[in-house]
Amino acid sequence: MSENNPVTKRDNRDDAALLPPVDVIEDASGITLYADLAGVPKDKLHLHVEGDALTIEGEIDLETPEGMQDSHIEVGLARYRRVFTLSKELDASKVGAEFTQGVLKLSIPKAEHAQPRKVQVKVL
């Protein structure tokens, strides 16, 4: 799995997005990916698998409460976006997703041809 760095336009904030921090753990059965998407509600979280590209997108509702004005903003981008290229060893059709307390957990198993297997030895 490798990461494609999305190109963001500095002159158009609507196209800009935060890169969420991601941990990837691999074992014999596949990979598990953890993405920190703090503040993203489930209905604003979108996962897409197209070909060998896995895209994670999410939007944060950062509304200023009524009657208040912004005086200092450090989190000006209200979108997350990260794109990964999945290797041919992974089965993209079997991606499993869980979303708990702002952390997205994706489980992507290895394709059957990439799974470790035992070979029976015949005694002649």
N, CA, C and O of each residue as an XYZ file, in Angstrom:
496
protein
N       0.851     -1.164      0.000
C       0.000      0.000      0.000
C       0.895      1.224      0.000
O       1.843      1.306      0.781
N       0.604      2.156     -0.856
C       1.364      3.400     -0.869
C       0.389      4.559     -0.874
O      -0.773      4.419     -1.256
N       0.886      5.705     -0.443
C       0.010      6.866     -0.330
C       0.201      7.784     -1.524
O       1.329      8.062     -1.933
N      -0.919      8.257     -2.084
C      -0.879      9.291     -3.113
C      -1.084     10.611     -2.407
O      -2.085     10.792     -1.713
N      -0.162     11.532     -2.570
C      -0.324     12.834     -1.940
C      -1.298     13.660     -2.749
O      -1.005     14.001     -3.895
N      -2.465     13.997     -2.182
C      -3.419     14.790     -2.929
C      -2.867     16.192     -3.149
O      -2.220     16.771     -2.275
N      -3.136     16.715     -4.323
C      -2.689     18.062     -4.641
C      -3.763     19.032     -4.174
O      -4.933     18.896     -4.534
N      -3.365     20.005     -3.379
C      -4.312     21.008     -2.923
C      -3.960     22.338     -3.544
O      -2.787     22.685     -3.677
N      -4.979     23.078     -3.922
C      -4.776     24.403     -4.503
C      -4.777     25.423     -3.378
O      -5.742     25.512     -2.618
N      -3.726     26.178     -3.271
C      -3.640     27.174     -2.211
C      -4.591     28.338     -2.448
O      -4.988     29.022     -1.504
N      -4.956     28.564     -3.707
C      -5.814     29.709     -3.999
C      -7.298     29.366     -3.879
O      -8.136     30.258     -4.008
N      -7.646     28.111     -3.638
C      -9.047     27.719     -3.527
C      -9.230     26.862     -2.281
O      -8.966     25.660     -2.324
N      -9.673     27.447     -1.180
C      -9.802     26.731      0.093
C     -10.841     25.620      0.025
O     -10.802     24.705      0.847
N     -11.773     25.669     -0.932
C     -12.774     24.609     -1.041
C     -12.147     23.285     -1.452
O     -12.697     22.225     -1.152
N     -10.990     23.326     -2.142
C     -10.321     22.106     -2.576
C      -9.318     21.601     -1.552
O      -8.883     20.452     -1.632
N      -8.944     22.435     -0.596
C      -7.934     22.062      0.394
C      -8.536     21.123      1.437
O      -9.726     21.197      1.744
N      -7.700     20.241      1.973
C      -8.169     19.296      2.990
C      -7.019     18.943      3.922
O      -5.851     18.970      3.534
N      -7.375     18.613      5.157
C      -6.403     18.129      6.134
C      -6.070     16.668      5.832
O      -6.932     15.915      5.378
N      -4.836     16.271      6.079
C      -4.455     14.870      5.974
C      -4.587     14.257      7.360
O      -3.809     14.596      8.252
N      -5.556     13.358      7.564
C      -5.690     12.772      8.898
C      -4.510     11.858      9.208
O      -4.015     11.170      8.315
N      -4.053     11.840     10.459
C      -2.977     10.905     10.816
C      -3.484      9.464     10.720
O      -4.613      9.161     11.107
N      -2.628      8.584     10.195
C      -3.022      7.203      9.939
C      -1.926      6.257     10.429
O      -0.741      6.509     10.209
N      -2.321      5.173     11.091
C      -1.422      4.082     11.461
C      -1.825      2.864     10.645
O      -3.014      2.578     10.507
N      -0.853      2.148     10.106
C      -1.116      0.934      9.333
C      -0.355     -0.220      9.980
O       0.853     -0.143     10.207
N      -1.090     -1.285     10.271
C      -0.509     -2.472     10.898
C      -0.746     -3.655      9.961
O      -1.867     -3.884      9.506
N       0.318     -4.398      9.682
C       0.205     -5.552      8.790
C       0.492     -6.830      9.554
O       1.387     -6.888     10.397
N      -0.295     -7.862      9.237
C      -0.017     -9.198      9.757
C      -0.213    -10.186      8.611
O      -0.393     -9.775      7.465
N      -0.180    -11.476      8.907
C      -0.261    -12.498      7.864
C      -1.594    -12.477      7.118
O      -1.652    -12.884      5.958
N      -2.671    -12.008      7.766
C      -3.983    -12.049      7.134
C      -4.320    -10.793      6.344
O      -5.241    -10.820      5.527
N      -3.596     -9.680      6.565
C      -3.895     -8.449      5.839
C      -3.390     -7.235      6.584
O      -2.428     -7.318      7.348
N      -4.053     -6.086      6.357
C      -3.662     -4.863      7.039
C      -4.848     -4.277      7.797
O      -6.006     -4.482      7.435
N      -4.529     -3.552      8.844
C      -5.521     -2.791      9.595
C      -5.033     -1.349      9.589
O      -3.883     -1.067      9.926
N      -5.916     -0.451      9.204
C      -5.589      0.960      9.091
C      -6.433      1.725     10.097
O      -7.651      1.549     10.146
N      -5.799      2.573     10.900
C      -6.491      3.418     11.870
C      -6.308      4.866     11.442
O      -5.176      5.334     11.316
N      -7.416      5.587     11.215
C      -7.351      6.995     10.823
C      -8.041      7.841     11.877
O      -9.170      7.554     12.274
N      -7.357      8.886     12.331
C      -7.905      9.800     13.335
C      -8.706     10.883     12.625
O      -8.137     11.745     11.955
N     -10.024     10.836     12.773
C     -10.932     11.778     12.115
C     -11.751     12.516     13.162
O     -12.981     12.493     13.137
N     -11.054     13.169     14.078
C     -11.701     13.858     15.191
C     -12.715     14.872     14.697
O     -12.424     15.687     13.821
N     -13.906     14.812     15.270
C     -14.947     15.776     14.965
C     -15.816     15.441     13.776
O     -16.776     16.160     13.499
N     -15.506     14.363     13.058
C     -16.293     13.991     11.883
C     -17.470     13.123     12.323
O     -17.257     12.065     12.916
N     -18.714     13.545     12.045
C     -19.854     12.682     12.347
C     -19.960     11.563     11.302
O     -19.502     11.720     10.171
N     -20.559     10.446     11.686
C     -20.644      9.277     10.802
C     -21.295      9.618      9.465
O     -20.874      9.106      8.427
N     -22.309     10.472      9.474
C     -22.998     10.795      8.223
C     -22.175     11.675      7.285
O     -22.559     11.872      6.132
N     -21.047     12.207      7.763
C     -20.162     13.034      6.924
C     -18.865     12.303      6.582
O     -17.932     12.908      6.052
N     -18.804     10.996      6.886
C     -17.635     10.170      6.597
C     -17.920      9.373      5.338
O     -18.963      8.729      5.226
N     -16.982      9.417      4.377
C     -17.176      8.721      3.106
C     -15.927      7.923      2.766
O     -14.810      8.438      2.808
N     -16.138      6.657      2.430
C     -15.058      5.771      1.997
C     -15.364      5.328      0.575
O     -16.495      4.967      0.251
N     -14.343      5.362     -0.262
C     -14.515      4.931     -1.653
C     -13.365      4.008     -2.011
O     -12.208      4.292     -1.701
N     -13.692      2.898     -2.667
C     -12.675      2.039     -3.246
C     -12.992      1.975     -4.728
O     -14.049      1.493     -5.135
N     -12.054      2.472     -5.526
C     -12.232      2.445     -6.977
C     -10.936      1.941     -7.587
O      -9.891      2.583     -7.483
N     -11.019      0.789     -8.221
C      -9.800      0.159     -8.729
C      -8.896     -0.171     -7.563
O      -9.299     -0.891     -6.649
N      -7.686      0.343     -7.582
C      -6.759      0.097     -6.475
C      -6.616      1.305     -5.556
O      -5.693      1.356     -4.743
N      -7.528      2.286     -5.677
C      -7.459      3.499     -4.848
C      -8.489      3.450     -3.718
O      -9.677      3.224     -3.950
N      -8.013      3.665     -2.499
C      -8.872      3.768     -1.324
C      -8.866      5.228     -0.884
O      -7.810      5.786     -0.585
N     -10.045      5.845     -0.843
C     -10.153      7.253     -0.469
C     -10.965      7.377      0.807
O     -12.053      6.814      0.928
N     -10.418      8.126      1.759
C     -11.104      8.444      3.016
C     -11.396      9.935      2.983
O     -10.489     10.744      2.792
N     -12.677     10.307      3.171
C     -13.059     11.710      3.205
C     -14.011     11.946      4.368
O     -14.832     11.087      4.690
N     -13.900     13.093      4.986
C     -14.795     13.452      6.080
C     -14.902     14.957      6.205
O     -13.974     15.689      5.861
N     -16.032     15.409      6.695
C     -16.260     16.840      6.900
C     -16.607     17.108      8.352
O     -17.313     16.333      8.997
N     -16.101     18.213      8.843
C     -16.355     18.625     10.218
C     -17.314     19.803     10.189
O     -17.167     20.708      9.368
N     -18.284     19.795     11.073
C     -19.183     20.938     11.206
C     -18.582     21.912     12.202
O     -18.688     21.715     13.413
N     -17.951     22.963     11.695
C     -17.325     23.975     12.550
C     -18.118     25.270     12.459
O     -17.661     26.246     11.864
N     -19.274     25.276     13.033
C     -20.115     26.468     12.984
C     -19.900     27.308     14.233
O     -19.785     26.786     15.342
N     -19.849     28.607     14.031
C     -19.735     29.529     15.154
C     -21.119     29.656     15.790
O     -22.103     29.906     15.094
N     -21.196     29.484     17.106
C     -22.494     29.605     17.771
C     -23.145     30.967     17.497
O     -22.468     31.984     17.351
N     -24.463     30.949     17.433
C     -25.221     32.167     17.155
C     -24.899     33.245     18.191
O     -24.825     32.979     19.391
N     -24.712     34.451     17.698
C     -24.428     35.576     18.575
C     -22.959     35.732     18.908
O     -22.584     36.646     19.643
N     -22.107     34.839     18.372
C     -20.673     34.931     18.640
C     -19.929     35.194     17.340
O     -20.430     34.895     16.256
N     -18.723     35.760     17.456
C     -17.876     36.013     16.301
C     -16.552     35.293     16.475
O     -16.058     35.141     17.592
N     -15.978     34.847     15.356
C     -14.649     34.232     15.406
C     -13.614     35.315     15.666
O     -13.612     36.348     14.997
N     -12.740     35.085     16.631
C     -11.657     36.038     16.870
C     -10.295     35.417     16.554
O      -9.330     36.135     16.294
N     -10.217     34.094     16.577
C      -8.970     33.392     16.274
C      -9.340     31.998     15.785
O     -10.045     31.260     16.474
N      -8.862     31.636     14.588
C      -9.180     30.324     14.021
C      -7.893     29.616     13.663
O      -7.110     30.128     12.863
N      -7.655     28.438     14.245
C      -6.486     27.632     13.894
C      -6.865     26.457     13.013
O      -6.051     26.004     12.209
N      -8.073     25.959     13.147
C      -8.535     24.865     12.304
C      -9.490     25.456     11.279
O     -10.709     25.409     11.446
N      -8.925     26.006     10.229
C      -9.736     26.662      9.214
C     -10.265     25.710      8.162
O     -11.243     26.016      7.480
N      -9.624     24.553      8.025
C     -10.084     23.577      7.048
C     -11.055     22.626      7.735
O     -10.750     22.073      8.791
N     -12.195     22.445      7.147
C     -13.217     21.598      7.760
C     -13.377     20.273      7.018
O     -14.423     19.632      7.115
N     -12.344     19.859      6.276
C     -12.407     18.604      5.523
C     -11.131     17.791      5.735
O     -10.029     18.330      5.839
N     -11.324     16.474      5.796
C     -10.216     15.527      5.790
C     -10.257     14.795      4.455
O     -11.335     14.540      3.918
N      -9.096     14.460      3.921
C      -9.045     13.641      2.704
C      -7.687     12.960      2.645
O      -6.645     13.591      2.827
N      -7.722     11.649      2.385
C      -6.482     10.890      2.242
C      -6.742      9.775      1.233
O      -7.782      9.117      1.279
N      -5.799      9.568      0.328
C      -5.942      8.549     -0.710
C      -4.762      7.584     -0.620
O      -3.610      8.005     -0.516
N      -5.062      6.288     -0.661
C      -4.045      5.247     -0.627
C      -4.193      4.360     -1.854
O      -5.302      4.136     -2.338
N      -3.078      3.862     -2.351
C      -3.097      2.877     -3.427
C      -2.928      1.507     -2.791
O      -1.951      1.256     -2.085
N      -3.883      0.623     -3.045
C      -3.852     -0.723     -2.464
C      -3.046     -1.649     -3.359
O      -3.197     -1.633     -4.581
N      -2.202     -2.445     -2.756
C      -1.404     -3.398     -3.531
C      -2.306     -4.518     -4.042
O      -3.414     -4.725     -3.547
N      -1.809     -5.221     -5.031
C      -2.567     -6.345     -5.617
C      -2.680     -7.510     -4.639
O      -3.483     -8.419     -4.850
N      -1.879     -7.492     -3.566
C      -1.955     -8.556     -2.562
C      -3.173     -8.410     -1.656
O      -3.511     -9.342     -0.928
N      -3.842     -7.245     -1.689
C      -4.999     -6.999     -0.825
C      -6.291     -7.186     -1.601
O      -6.357     -6.908     -2.799
N      -7.316     -7.659     -0.907
C      -8.626     -7.875     -1.521
C      -9.515     -6.666     -1.239
O     -10.164     -6.600     -0.196
N      -9.543     -5.716     -2.163
C     -10.285     -4.459     -1.991
C     -11.789     -4.674     -1.915
O     -12.507     -3.794     -1.441
N     -12.282     -5.817     -2.369
C     -13.716     -6.082     -2.314
C     -14.184     -6.486     -0.917
O     -15.387     -6.577     -0.672
N     -13.250     -6.728     -0.004
C     -13.603     -7.187      1.339
C     -13.160     -6.222      2.435
O     -12.835     -6.648      3.543
N     -13.146     -4.920      2.130
C     -12.758     -3.921      3.127
C     -13.835     -3.857      4.204
O     -15.021     -3.728      3.898
N     -13.423     -3.948      5.456
C     -14.346     -3.819      6.587
C     -14.061     -2.506      7.307
O     -12.902     -2.122      7.461
N     -15.124     -1.807      7.754
C     -14.928     -0.500      8.392
C     -15.712     -0.399      9.692
O     -16.862     -0.828      9.776
N     -15.062      0.180     10.712
C     -15.703      0.497     11.991
C     -15.319      1.934     12.330
O     -14.196      2.363     12.062
N     -16.258      2.677     12.921
C     -15.997      4.076     13.275
C     -16.442      4.287     14.707
O     -17.637      4.249     15.000
N     -15.479      4.514     15.614
C     -15.764      4.676     17.032
C     -15.015      5.872     17.589
O     -13.791      5.949     17.482
N     -15.740      6.796     18.178
C     -15.181      7.968     18.859
C     -14.131      8.694     18.015
O     -13.061      9.053     18.507
N     -14.456      8.906     16.731
C     -13.585      9.666     15.853
C     -12.427      8.899     15.250
O     -11.598      9.482     14.551
N     -12.353      7.586     15.510
C     -11.284      6.770     14.940
C     -11.898      5.763     13.969
O     -12.757      4.961     14.336
N     -11.432      5.830     12.719
C     -11.878      4.905     11.692
C     -10.913      3.727     11.655
O      -9.700      3.914     11.562
N     -11.458      2.500     11.728
C     -10.651      1.283     11.650
C     -11.060      0.550     10.378
O     -12.211      0.143     10.225
N     -10.107      0.388      9.473
C     -10.354     -0.359      8.242
C      -9.564     -1.653      8.288
O      -8.372     -1.649      8.595
N     -10.225     -2.757      7.984
C      -9.568     -4.055      7.892
C      -9.607     -4.479      6.430
O     -10.675     -4.568      5.825
N      -8.427     -4.740      5.873
C      -8.343     -5.126      4.466
C      -7.570     -6.441      4.406
O      -6.358     -6.462      4.624
N      -8.273     -7.543      4.109
C      -7.595     -8.840      4.096
C      -6.720     -9.011      2.852
O      -6.937     -8.368      1.825
N      -5.740     -9.883      2.973
C      -4.937    -10.226      1.810
C      -5.795    -11.056      0.860
O      -6.677    -11.800      1.289
N      -5.524    -10.917     -0.423
C      -6.218    -11.728     -1.421
C      -5.849    -13.193     -1.206
O      -4.798    -13.505     -0.645
N      -6.714    -14.073     -1.653
C      -6.497    -15.500     -1.411
C      -5.141    -15.960     -1.949
O      -4.466    -16.766     -1.309
N      -4.737    -15.457     -3.118
C      -3.463    -15.887     -3.694
C      -2.257    -15.396     -2.884
O      -1.158    -15.929     -3.035
N      -2.449    -14.392     -2.033
C      -1.351    -13.852     -1.224
C      -1.352    -14.400      0.207
O      -0.440    -14.105      0.980
N      -2.361    -15.190      0.563
C      -2.454    -15.766      1.903
C      -1.424    -16.883      2.071
O      -1.178    -17.654      1.144
N      -0.833    -16.961      3.247
C       0.065    -18.102      3.489
C      -0.754    -19.395      3.470
O      -1.899    -19.430      3.919
N      -0.156    -20.427      2.953
C      -0.874    -21.702      2.915
C       0.090    -22.850      3.128
O       1.287    -22.746      2.861
N      -0.462    -23.942      3.615
C       0.342    -25.148      3.829
C       0.283    -25.997      2.564
O      -0.742    -26.077      1.888
N       1.392    -26.615      2.276
C       1.454    -27.520      1.142
C       1.622    -28.935      1.676
O       2.538    -29.226      2.445
N       0.713    -29.805      1.248
C       0.781    -31.208      1.677
C       1.869    -31.937      0.882
O       1.976    -31.789     -0.335
N       2.649    -32.706      1.582
C       3.706    -33.479      0.940
C       3.234    -34.948      0.855
O       2.870    -35.556      1.862
N       3.250    -35.480     -0.335
C       2.874    -36.891     -0.542
C       4.112    -37.762     -0.424
O       5.175    -37.432     -0.948
N       3.954    -38.880      0.276
C       5.052    -39.839      0.403
C       4.802    -40.917     -0.635
O       3.747    -41.550     -0.645
N       5.767    -41.120     -1.498
C       5.614    -42.122     -2.581
C       6.350    -43.387     -2.281
O       6.323    -44.321     -3.082
